[in-house]
Amino acid sequence: MEEKQIGAVDHFFDKISVSMIRLTDALKVGDKICIKSKGADLVQAVSSMQIDRVPAQEAKAGDLISVKIDQKVHKGDAVYKVSE
């Protein structure tokens, strides 16, 4: 399993379990990500994402995206794209 860092958590909304991620590389719906958090690493597929509250299928470096996340993450946690 290969990992490539593609960004970092910018903000986490715990009541709705959504993470804002600042990208340094491209990401699209269906890609698998790993967020290295203080508690435990989270690995999940990106089922949907939004850019400025508008649904998007893909995002590029520099975009600030929102993604529904399965567990709590923290600002500054590294985000990796996982390929097998």
Protein Blocks (a to p, Z undefined) as FASTA:
>chain_A
ZZddfbdcfbdcfklopacdddfbdcdehiacddddfkbccddddfbdceehiacfbdce
hiacddddfbdcdehiacddddZZ
